[in-house]
């Protein structure tokens, strides 16, 4: 049986908001992005609903909305803290010693260019490979590797602790 749009949205809203918040580093922008995308999904539900990869398709829509020209000029203050991400979904255990390090890493990640941040988030948060990231970002696999390499170099230059542990 095919899900209705309402059931799809209810079942996935928490995950979509966490995904968008991790991507944007701003919970308010994340809510705007997810809302805009879900409105478009609802209008196209007859086509999107039966798709076998509709969750990935909707995540790609979120990435595209975030990267869109309409939001590039908006100067944003990064407000995503550890507690903000936890409030959007079920929190997972986080050792207390890493909280400060994680917040510092989030601030450093938020300073990266958008495509580098998106590539890092897709690699380490969404566990995607180069081919999937290239498809989602609309670029070549070499460009994906370049984005990730430059982002990790920038993070290493501003943070003395291992990058992977903080992600």
C-alpha positions, 0 to 999 in steps of 0.5 A: 500500500502506498503511503499518503503524503501526510503519513510520509511527512509525519514519519520523516519530519524529525529526520528531515529536520535533523538532516537540514539542521546539520546541513545549515547549522541554523535550526530556523533556516532548517525549518524553512528549508524543510517546510519549502521542500515539503510544500513542493513534495506535497504538490508533486506527491502523485509522482514522488510518492511511488518512487523507490528512492523518494527519501533520498530524492527529498534529501536532495531537494533539501540540499538543493534548496539550501544551496539555492541562490535565494539563500546565498546572500542571507547572512546567518548567525550560526545558532546550532548548538548541541542542545538545539540538535538534540531538541529536534529528535531523540538525543543520543548519548554524548560523552560530556568531555566532547561537548565543548569540542563538538560545539567548536567543530560545528562553528568551524564547519559552519564557516566552510563554504556551502558546497564543502560543508554539504560534501562533508555532511553527506560523507560523515553524517549521511555516510554517502560515497563519492558517487552519491555525493556527486549526484546529490551536489550535481558535480563530478566525483573529483570535485567531491574529493576536492571539496572534502579535502579542502574542508578537512584541511581548513578544519585541521588548520583551525582545530587541533583534535581529530576531525572524525571524532568530532563529527 
